[in-house]
Amino acid sequence: MTVGSILGVTAVLALAYAPNLAVFTAAWLLAGLAMAATFYQPAFAAVTRWWGEDRVRALTVVTLAGGLASTVFAPLTAALAEHLSWRHTYALLALILALVTAPAHALALRAPWPPLPTHTKQHAGDSKTVTRSRPFLTLAAALTLNGFATFAVVIALVPLLTERGMSPTAAAWALGLGGAGQTLGRAHYSALVRHTSVTTRTVALIVAGGATTESLAMTPGPYPLLVLLSVIAGMVRGNVTLLQATAITERWGATHNGTLSGLLAAPVTIAGALAPFAGAALAAALGGYPALFWVLTGMSLGAGLLAAASSRR
């Protein structure tokens, strides 16, 4: 994660000073490598191992902090862009990244790597057998389809709101407050775990995400109502993040958690990478962002059906 942070700083600086589109594209590819090394997946693997049976509480704390990212940086970036060029905005963000993340990772992540508790191996089996099983494949398909819909909604929220007459700054605040909703939602995930089975929880959260997308599609305003819907959508997204963090351990134990979580996250990450381009292309083809949100609602409902088929005996 320290190396990933340094790569991230380098990538953002390269974006700021890119002289042409080729360098700009290469810088984004480097940023993708940095994100793979520093975002939730490596942190989830470490936290799951460090905290064992208490992992849900520890994962919740990590994601509570992570959920504040868009709350802070969406409006901050919008404010910087109003007073600085986009290049200077990137450069300042790179400076913040350098001062906060690399030192924190280098100095703080020094806890010893504990041995795997023997009782977590009871459901593991061979990792290849798990990845070829129907529950794993249908779960991966459900989370991938839902991931595409979720990422597309997040990216398309700002143009949806500006299309409805909001200023870019107001739209950025709605997006940022959606990040606050993620934090609020994650605070209640432990209670959700206590009262639902893993399959029920997965289906309910995916369908709830589709319902918030539908609400955004059919609600033209006013602005406070759209902000409220963005916050509710953020609450659902926050719980889905924790759902994915615990998806492997709740079904197959912790023995191969790092490997299986990485394989489960790979198609979801690819879907998230395709979502901005594909979402914009679909919006153009469909005649606007409200129509796109209706299509994304259908994707979420399809993902819910796949999730229902992913239960393990």
C-alpha positions in Angstrom: 0.0 0.0 0.0 3.0 2.3 0.5 4.2 1.6 -3.0 0.7 2.1 -4.3 0.5 5.5 -2.6 3.7 6.6 -4.2 2.5 5.4 -7.6 -0.7 7.3 -7.0 1.1 10.6 -6.3 3.2 10.0 -9.4 0.1 9.3 -11.5 -1.8 12.4 -10.4 1.3 14.6 -11.0 1.6 13.0 -14.5 -2.1 13.8 -15.1 -1.5 17.4 -14.0 1.5 18.0 -16.4 0.5 15.6 -19.3 1.5 17.4 -22.5 -0.8 15.2 -24.7 -3.6 12.6 -24.7 -1.2 9.7 -24.8 0.6 10.7 -21.7 -2.7 11.5 -20.0 -4.0 8.0 -20.8 -0.8 6.4 -19.6 -1.0 8.4 -16.3 -4.6 7.0 -15.8 -3.3 3.5 -16.3 -0.7 4.1 -13.7 -3.4 5.5 -11.4 -5.3 2.2 -11.9 -2.3 0.3 -10.7 -2.1 2.6 -7.7 -5.8 2.1 -6.9 -5.4 -1.7 -7.1 -2.7 -1.5 -4.4 -4.4 1.0 -2.1 -8.1 0.8 -2.3 -10.4 -1.5 -0.3 -9.4 -4.9 -1.6 -5.9 -5.1 -0.1 -7.1 -3.4 3.0 -9.9 -5.9 3.4 -7.6 -8.8 3.0 -5.3 -7.5 5.8 -8.1 -6.5 8.1 -9.9 -9.8 7.8 -6.7 -11.6 8.8 -5.7 -9.2 11.6 -9.1 -9.1 13.3 -10.5 -12.6 12.6 -13.9 -13.1 14.1 -14.1 -9.4 14.9 -13.6 -8.5 11.3 -17.0 -7.0 10.6 -16.4 -4.3 13.2 -12.9 -3.6 11.9 -14.0 -3.5 8.3 -16.8 -1.1 9.3 -14.4 1.3 10.9 -12.1 1.2 7.8 -15.0 1.8 5.4 -16.5 4.5 7.6 -13.3 6.5 7.0 -13.2 5.5 3.3 -16.8 6.6 2.9 -15.8 10.2 3.7 -13.6 10.4 0.6 -16.3 11.6 -1.8 -17.9 13.7 1.0 -14.7 15.7 1.3 -13.1 15.6 -2.1 -16.0 15.9 -4.5 -16.9 19.4 -3.2 -13.3 20.3 -2.5 -12.3 19.4 -6.1 -15.2 21.4 -7.4 -14.2 24.4 -5.3 -10.6 24.2 -6.4 -11.6 23.9 -10.1 -13.6 27.1 -9.8 -10.4 29.0 -8.7 -7.6 27.1 -10.3 -7.0 25.4 -13.7 -7.6 21.7 -13.9 -3.9 21.1 -14.0 -3.2 23.1 -10.8 -6.2 21.3 -9.2 -4.6 17.9 -10.0 -1.2 19.1 -8.7 -2.7 20.2 -5.4 -4.5 17.0 -5.0 -1.3 15.1 -5.6 0.4 17.1 -2.8 -2.4 16.2 -0.4 -2.1 12.5 -1.4 1.7 12.6 -0.8 1.4 14.2 2.6 -1.3 11.8 3.9 -1.3 8.4 2.4 2.3 7.3 1.8 3.6 8.2 5.3 0.5 6.7 6.9 0.9 3.4 5.1 4.7 3.3 5.6 4.6 4.0 9.4 1.3 2.6 10.6 0.8 -0.8 8.8 3.3 -2.7 10.9 1.1 -5.1 12.9 2.4 -8.8 12.8 0.7 -11.1 10.4 -1.2 -13.6 12.6 -1.5 -17.3 11.9 -4.8 -18.4 10.3 -7.2 -19.7 13.0 -8.0 -23.3 12.5 -11.7 -22.9 12.9 -11.9 -20.7 9.8 -11.0 -23.6 7.6 -14.2 -25.6 8.0 -15.9 -24.3 4.8 -12.9 -23.4 2.7 -12.2 -26.4 0.5 -9.9 -26.0 -2.5 -9.9 -22.5 -4.0 -10.1 -23.9 -7.5 -13.1 -25.9 -6.6 -14.8 -22.9 -5.1 -14.2 -20.7 -8.1 -15.8 -23.3 -10.4 -18.8 -23.7 -8.3 -22.3 -22.4 -9.1 -22.6 -20.2 -6.0 -19.3 -18.5 -6.7 -20.0 -17.9 -10.4 -23.5 -16.6 -9.8 -22.3 -14.4 -7.0 -19.5 -13.0 -9.2 -22.0 -12.3 -12.0 -24.4 -10.6 -9.6 -21.8 -8.4 -8.0 -20.3 -7.6 -11.5 -23.7 -6.5 -12.9 -24.5 -4.6 -9.8 -21.0 -3.0 -9.8 -21.5 -1.7 -13.3 -24.9 -0.2 -12.4 -23.5 1.3 -9.1 -20.4 2.9 -10.7 -22.4 4.2 -13.6 -24.9 5.8 -11.2 -22.2 7.5 -9.2 -20.4 8.8 -12.4 -23.7 9.8 -14.0 -25.2 11.6 -11.0 -23.5 14.9 -11.7 -24.6 15.1 -15.4 -28.1 13.9 -14.4 -28.4 16.8 -12.0 -26.9 19.3 -14.3 -29.2 18.1 -17.1 -32.0 19.0 -14.7 -30.8 22.5 -14.2 -28.4 22.2 -11.2 -25.0 23.9 -11.2 -21.9 21.7 -11.3 -21.1 22.8 -7.8 -24.5 21.9 -6.5 -24.3 18.5 -8.3 -20.9 17.9 -6.7 -22.3 18.6 -3.3 -25.1 16.1 -3.9 -22.5 13.5 -4.9 -20.4 14.4 -1.8 -23.4 14.1 0.5 -24.0 10.7 -1.0 -20.6 9.8 0.3 -21.7 10.9 3.7 -24.7 8.5 3.3 -22.2 5.7 2.7 -20.7 6.4 6.1 -24.1 6.5 7.8 -25.2 3.3 6.1 -22.0 1.3 7.1 -22.6 2.2 10.7 -25.6 -0.1 10.7 -24.2 -3.0 8.8 -23.4 -5.1 11.9 -27.1 -5.0 12.9 -28.0 -6.1 9.4 -25.6 -9.1 9.7 -27.2 -10.1 13.0 -30.8 -10.2 11.6 -30.4 -11.5 8.0 -28.8 -14.5 6.2 -26.0 -13.8 3.8 -28.2 -14.5 0.7 -31.1 -12.5 1.9 -28.8 -9.6 2.8 -27.2 -9.7 -0.7 -30.4 -9.7 -2.5 -32.0 -7.0 -0.4 -29.1 -4.6 -0.7 -28.8 -5.0 -4.5 -32.5 -4.5 -5.0 -32.5 -1.5 -2.7 -29.8 0.0 -4.8 -31.9 -0.5 -7.9 -34.8 1.2 -6.1 -32.8 4.3 -5.3 -31.6 4.4 -9.0 -35.3 4.2 -10.1 -36.1 7.1 -7.7 -33.4 9.3 -9.1 -34.7 8.4 -12.7 -38.2 9.5 -12.0 -37.7 12.5 -9.7 -37.0 15.8 -11.5 -36.6 17.8 -8.3 -36.6 19.8 -6.2 -32.9 19.9 -5.4 -33.2 19.0 -1.6 -35.2 15.9 -2.6 -32.6 14.8 -5.1 -29.9 15.3 -2.4 -31.9 13.1 0.0 -32.2 10.4 -2.7 -28.4 10.6 -3.3 -27.8 10.2 0.5 -30.1 7.1 0.6 -28.4 5.7 -2.4 -25.1 6.3 -0.7 -26.3 4.4 2.4 -27.1 1.4 0.3 -23.7 1.6 -1.5 -21.9 1.8 1.8 -23.5 -1.5 2.9 -22.8 -3.2 -0.4 -19.1 -2.4 0.1 -19.1 -4.3 3.4 -21.2 -7.0 1.8 -18.4 -7.6 -0.8 -15.7 -7.4 1.9 -17.3 -10.3 3.8 -18.8 -12.2 0.9 -16.0 -14.9 0.8 -15.5 -15.4 4.6 -19.3 -15.7 5.2 -19.6 -18.4 2.6 -16.3 -20.2 2.4 -14.3 -19.2 5.4 -11.0 -17.3 5.6 -8.5 -19.9 4.4 -8.3 -18.6 0.8 -9.9 -15.2 1.5 -7.2 -13.1 -0.3 -7.2 -15.3 -3.4 -11.0 -15.7 -3.7 -11.7 -12.0 -2.8 -9.3 -10.9 -5.5 -10.9 -13.2 -8.1 -14.4 -12.0 -7.0 -13.4 -8.3 -7.2 -11.6 -8.5 -10.6 -14.7 -8.6 -12.8 -16.4 -6.0 -10.5 -13.4 -3.7 -11.0 -13.5 -4.2 -14.8 -17.2 -3.4 -14.8 -16.5 -0.2 -12.8 -13.8 0.8 -15.2 -16.1 0.4 -18.2 -19.1 2.1 -16.5 -18.1 5.7 -17.1 -17.6 5.3 -20.9 -20.5 2.8 -21.3 -22.8 4.9 -19.2 -22.1 8.1 -21.2 -22.5 6.2 -24.5 -25.8 4.7 -23.3 -27.1 8.1 -22.1 -26.3 9.6 -25.5 -28.0 6.7 -27.4 -31.1 6.7 -25.1 -31.6 10.5 -25.2 -30.5 11.5 -21.7 -29.5 10.5 -18.3 -32.9 9.8 -16.9 -33.3 7.0 -19.5 -29.9 5.7 -18.5 -31.0 5.5 -14.9 -34.0 3.4 -15.9 -31.7 1.0 -17.7 -29.4 0.8 -14.7 -32.4 0.0 -12.5 -33.1 -3.0 -14.6 -29.5 -4.1 -14.3 -29.7 -4.0 -10.6 -32.9 -6.0 -10.5 -31.2 -8.6 -12.8 -28.3 -8.7 -10.4 -30.7 -9.3 -7.5 -32.1 -12.4 -9.3 -28.5 -13.7 -9.8 -27.8 -13.1 -6.1 -30.8 -15.1 -5.1 -29.4 -18.0 -7.2 -26.0 -17.8 -5.4 -27.0 -19.4 -2.1 -24.9 -22.3 -0.8 -26.4 -25.5 0.6 
